[in-house]
Amino acid sequence: MVESDLISVRDDAGQVKSVSGNDLSGIAIETDDSGPWGADVWWLLFGRDDQLACAFPQGATGEGTVIDHLSALPSFDHAEMIKAMTSTENTTFAVWRRPN
């Protein structure tokens, strides 16, 4: 979910993790070979300390709104996102990094 400048994710246990746009330092997409039966695409959002702040799988409720928000960031790498979405390997794709 995106509210104002805060991205929040609620996991299956009901725990909420979030990161503000000001604290967002990087975005990656992690893929694995568990599809089509498992969650094989995960969005990883990193905080100011470069630690994982929150993550959500492809198909999560509200995913479209969050991805629209993230992909509009300056210098978001759309080509790398397309590579990630077509990957069937266990790998990670860096799609955005806060400029220094």
C-alpha positions, 0 to 999 in steps of 0.5 A: 500500500502507498499512502502519501510517501509511505510504502507499507506491507502487511505479511501473512502474520499481520505484521506491518513493515514500511519504508518512507520515500525519503528513506528508500535507498534501493529496490531489487527484484528477486526471482527463483525457480519455484513458479508457477506453483510458488511465489517466484518474484519478490520486490525487495525495498531497502531502507536508508541503512541499505537493510531490507525494509520490506518485501512483497511477492508478485500478485500481492494485494495492492501490488499495481499501485506500489509498482506504479509508484516505484517505477515512476522514480527517476532512473528506475531501470525498466529494462532490468525489471523486464529481465526480472519478470521473464527470469526463471532463475534464482537471481536478483535484479537491481532496478533502482538505487537512490542517487548520491 
